[in-house]
């Protein structure tokens, strides 16, 4: 029986290996797509746009979203104090 920490370490290693495999697949697929006789205007500009793996996509929070969150959080804190 393995501990929770050991399970998390194995899970992390598996995810990292799986991501490396997908990076290899994406590289080969993108190279074969670019090398073929297709219309270059219709091809994706980058590998990330061709096959997004999720790790490259980092969503940024806008200033408006940040202000809305802070306003709601302050309201929550004030209601909690009273």
N, CA, C and O of each residue as an XYZ file, in Angstrom:
328
protein
N       0.847     -1.177      0.000
C       0.000      0.000      0.000
C       0.890      1.236      0.000
O       1.846      1.325      0.770
N       0.567      2.188     -0.871
C       1.402      3.376     -0.969
C       0.759      4.546     -0.235
O      -0.462      4.630     -0.109
N       1.607      5.439      0.242
C       1.105      6.613      0.957
C       0.567      7.628     -0.051
O       0.796      7.516     -1.255
N      -0.145      8.611      0.468
C      -0.717      9.645     -0.384
C       0.389     10.437     -1.082
O       0.254     10.791     -2.253
N       1.468     10.711     -0.375
C       2.583     11.465     -0.958
C       3.218     10.683     -2.103
O       3.535     11.254     -3.146
N       3.402      9.391     -1.915
C       3.979      8.569     -2.972
C       3.060      8.542     -4.192
O       3.525      8.588     -5.331
N       1.753      8.469     -3.941
C       0.795      8.510     -5.044
C       0.888      9.825     -5.802
O       0.864      9.838     -7.033
N       0.996     10.936     -5.068
C       1.107     12.235     -5.731
C       2.383     12.348     -6.550
O       2.369     12.911     -7.644
N       3.480     11.822     -6.036
C       4.742     11.839     -6.779
C       4.636     11.020     -8.060
O       5.091     11.448     -9.121
N       4.039      9.853     -7.953
C       3.858      9.019     -9.149
C       2.926      9.678    -10.154
O       3.158      9.622    -11.362
N       1.876     10.299     -9.645
C       0.933     10.990    -10.524
C       1.618     12.147    -11.253
O       1.414     12.343    -12.451
N       2.426     12.905    -10.524
C       3.158     14.008    -11.128
C       4.105     13.499    -12.211
O       4.187     14.083    -13.291
N       4.818     12.416    -11.924
C       5.738     11.841    -12.906
C       5.009     11.335    -14.137
O       5.480     11.512    -15.260
N       3.854     10.701    -13.928
C       3.074     10.202    -15.063
C       2.595     11.352    -15.941
O       2.679     11.283    -17.167
N       2.093     12.409    -15.308
C       1.612     13.564    -16.081
C       2.744     14.219    -16.863
O       2.555     14.644    -18.002
N       3.922     14.298    -16.245
C       5.070     14.899    -16.927
C       5.493     14.050    -18.124
O       5.785     14.587    -19.192
N       5.527     12.728    -17.954
C       5.903     11.840    -19.057
C       4.864     11.897    -20.171
O       5.215     11.924    -21.351
N       3.586     11.916    -19.799
C       2.511     12.002    -20.789
C       2.601     13.308    -21.574
O       2.378     13.321    -22.784
N       2.924     14.397    -20.897
C       3.064     15.692    -21.578
C       4.248     15.661    -22.555
O       4.158     16.199    -23.659
N       5.342     15.039    -22.150
C       6.496     14.915    -23.038
C       6.143     14.107    -24.287
O       6.565     14.440    -25.394
N       5.371     13.054    -24.096
C       4.942     12.252    -25.249
C       4.070     13.080    -26.192
O       4.230     13.009    -27.410
N       3.153     13.859    -25.635
C       2.291     14.692    -26.465
C       3.082     15.788    -27.187
O       2.756     16.153    -28.317
N       4.110     16.304    -26.537
C       4.958     17.300    -27.209
C       5.645     16.691    -28.431
O       5.765     17.343    -29.468
N       6.097     15.439    -28.305
C       6.720     14.747    -29.436
C       5.707     14.534    -30.564
O       6.007     14.767    -31.735
N       4.510     14.091    -30.192
C       3.464     13.859    -31.198
C       3.122     15.160    -31.909
O       2.971     15.181    -33.131
N       3.000     16.252    -31.147
C       2.667     17.544    -31.746
C       3.759     18.002    -32.705
O       3.468     18.537    -33.774
N       4.995     17.795    -32.328
C       6.117     18.193    -33.180
C       6.080     17.456    -34.517
O       6.244     18.071    -35.571
N       5.867     16.153    -34.476
C       5.833     15.354    -35.703
C       4.618     15.737    -36.553
O       4.739     15.885    -37.769
N       3.459     15.895    -35.929
C       2.243     16.227    -36.674
C       2.343     17.603    -37.312
O       1.923     17.789    -38.454
N       2.896     18.567    -36.586
C       3.034     19.919    -37.130
C       4.025     19.926    -38.288
O       3.794     20.586    -39.301
N       5.119     19.200    -38.143
C       6.115     19.136    -39.216
C       5.540     18.493    -40.471
O       5.827     18.931    -41.585
N       4.739     17.469    -40.294
C       4.152     16.815    -41.464
C       3.096     17.695    -42.115
O       2.912     17.639    -43.331
N       2.406     18.501    -41.332
C       1.408     19.409    -41.889
C       2.069     20.535    -42.673
O       1.634     20.869    -43.775
N       3.107     21.111    -42.113
C       3.796     22.224    -42.774
C       4.516     21.741    -44.019
O       4.615     22.489    -44.992
N       5.018     20.527    -44.020
C       5.758     20.002    -45.150
C       4.901     19.602    -46.334
O       5.424     19.392    -47.428
N       3.605     19.494    -46.143
C       2.743     19.056    -47.236
C       2.398     20.237    -48.153
O       2.764     21.379    -47.875
N       1.700     19.947    -49.232
C       1.375     20.970    -50.227
C       0.003     21.556    -49.950
O      -0.922     21.395    -50.745
N      -0.124     22.232    -48.822
C      -1.372     22.883    -48.453
C      -1.229     24.387    -48.612
O      -0.120     24.910    -48.719
N      -2.343     25.063    -48.626
C      -2.339     26.520    -48.728
C      -1.729     27.105    -47.455
O      -2.272     26.892    -46.371
N      -0.620     27.833    -47.553
C       0.039     28.337    -46.346
C      -0.805     29.354    -45.575
O      -0.564     29.579    -44.390
N      -1.780     29.962    -46.226
C      -2.629     30.930    -45.525
C      -3.584     30.243    -44.559
O      -4.041     30.856    -43.594
N      -3.887     28.978    -44.811
C      -4.823     28.255    -43.961
C      -4.131     27.468    -42.842
O      -4.800     26.905    -41.975
N      -2.810     27.430    -42.860
C      -2.076     26.688    -41.840
C      -2.034     27.477    -40.531
O      -2.030     28.708    -40.557
N      -2.004     26.802    -39.410
C      -1.848     27.506    -38.133
C      -0.449     28.108    -38.044
O       0.523     27.533    -38.534
N      -0.367     29.266    -37.417
C       0.919     29.984    -37.352
C       1.906     29.353    -36.377
O       3.112     29.369    -36.621
N       1.411     28.804    -35.285
C       2.302     28.218    -34.288
C       1.858     26.803    -33.952
O       0.753     26.381    -34.290
N       2.742     26.084    -33.282
C       2.416     24.725    -32.850
C       1.328     24.750    -31.779
O       0.488     23.852    -31.716
N       1.350     25.779    -30.942
C       0.356     25.877    -29.876
C      -1.050     26.060    -30.441
O      -2.016     25.541    -29.882
N      -1.168     26.800    -31.552
C      -2.479     26.980    -32.171
C      -2.898     25.725    -32.929
O      -4.089     25.451    -33.076
N      -1.926     24.971    -33.406
C      -2.219     23.742    -34.130
C      -2.778     22.670    -33.198
O      -3.799     22.051    -33.499
N      -2.114     22.455    -32.076
C      -2.549     21.450    -31.111
C      -2.269     21.959    -29.699
O      -1.205     21.690    -29.141
N      -3.225     22.695    -29.118
C      -2.991     23.201    -27.754
C      -3.027     22.066    -26.742
O      -3.929     21.229    -26.760
N      -2.035     22.050    -25.860
C      -1.958     20.995    -24.849
C      -2.461     21.450    -23.494
O      -2.556     20.642    -22.570
N      -2.782     22.715    -23.358
C      -3.333     23.197    -22.108
C      -2.311     23.826    -21.189
O      -2.663     24.701    -20.398
N      -1.066     23.416    -21.263
C      -0.056     23.983    -20.382
C       0.354     25.386    -20.818
O       0.704     26.215    -19.978
N       0.314     25.657    -22.101
C       0.733     26.957    -22.599
C      -0.323     28.030    -22.379
O      -0.024     29.224    -22.382
N      -1.559     27.589    -22.188
C      -2.648     28.552    -22.060
C      -2.731     29.047    -20.632
O      -3.212     28.334    -19.751
N      -2.273     30.245    -20.402
C      -2.381     30.861    -19.096
C      -3.295     32.062    -19.229
O      -2.963     33.048    -19.888
N      -4.443     31.966    -18.596
C      -5.406     33.042    -18.686
C      -5.029     34.135    -17.704
O      -4.742     33.872    -16.536
N      -5.033     35.330    -18.184
C      -4.738     36.471    -17.337
C      -6.043     37.076    -16.837
O      -7.057     37.048    -17.534
N      -6.012     37.610    -15.658
C      -7.179     38.250    -15.072
C      -7.127     39.726    -15.429
O      -6.105     40.386    -15.242
N      -8.229     40.232    -15.941
C      -8.272     41.646    -16.301
C      -8.400     42.493    -15.038
O      -8.756     41.990    -13.973
N      -8.105     43.776    -15.173
C      -8.208     44.691    -14.040
C      -9.651     44.804    -13.554
O      -9.903     44.937    -12.357
N     -10.586     44.751    -14.483
C     -11.999     44.838    -14.110
C     -12.415     43.625    -13.268
O     -13.125     43.772    -12.273
N     -11.974     42.444    -13.664
C     -12.292     41.245    -12.903
C     -11.655     41.299    -11.512
O     -12.258     40.889    -10.521
N     -10.435     41.810    -11.462
C      -9.742     41.918    -10.188
C     -10.478     42.875     -9.255
O     -10.652     42.578     -8.073
N     -10.914     44.027     -9.780
C     -11.653     45.001     -8.971
C     -12.975     44.425     -8.479
O     -13.350     44.624     -7.324
N     -13.684     43.710     -9.357
C     -14.948     43.093     -8.955
C     -14.742     42.083     -7.833
O     -15.530     42.028     -6.889
N     -13.698     41.295     -7.933
C     -13.405     40.323     -6.891
C     -13.069     41.017     -5.580
O     -13.585     40.645     -4.526
N     -12.202     42.027     -5.643
C     -11.819     42.728     -4.417
C     -13.019     43.417     -3.767
O     -13.141     43.434     -2.542
N     -13.898     43.983     -4.587
C     -15.094     44.638     -4.068
C     -15.992     43.618     -3.359
O     -16.486     43.880     -2.263
N     -16.198     42.467     -3.983
C     -17.028     41.425     -3.376
C     -16.369     40.878     -2.109
O     -17.060     40.582     -1.133
N     -15.055     40.742     -2.113
C     -14.347     40.224     -0.953
C     -14.424     41.200      0.219
O     -14.621     40.788      1.363
N     -14.269     42.495     -0.068
C     -14.397     43.502      0.994
C     -15.806     43.493      1.575
O     -15.989     43.608      2.787
N     -16.797     43.358      0.701
C     -18.186     43.305      1.154
C     -18.384     42.084      2.052
O     -19.044     42.174      3.087
N     -17.823     40.964      1.664
C     -17.913     39.738      2.463
C     -17.256     39.928      3.836
O     -17.805     39.511      4.856
N     -16.089     40.553      3.850
C     -15.392     40.770      5.110
C     -16.174     41.701      6.030
O     -16.251     41.470      7.237
N     -16.758     42.764      5.451
C     -17.541     43.708      6.267
C     -18.792     43.050      6.842
O     -19.153     43.299      7.992
N     -19.449     42.218      6.051
C     -20.643     41.517      6.532
C     -20.276     40.512      7.623
O     -21.062     40.266      8.538
N     -19.123     39.955      7.526
C     -18.689     38.950      8.490
C     -18.333     39.569      9.830
O     -18.515     38.950     10.878
N     -17.821     40.801      9.792
C     -17.428     41.481     11.026
C     -18.643     41.904     11.849
O     -18.588     41.924     13.079
N     -19.725     42.238     11.177
C     -20.913     42.715     11.913
C     -21.836     41.616     12.314
O     -22.867     41.873     12.935
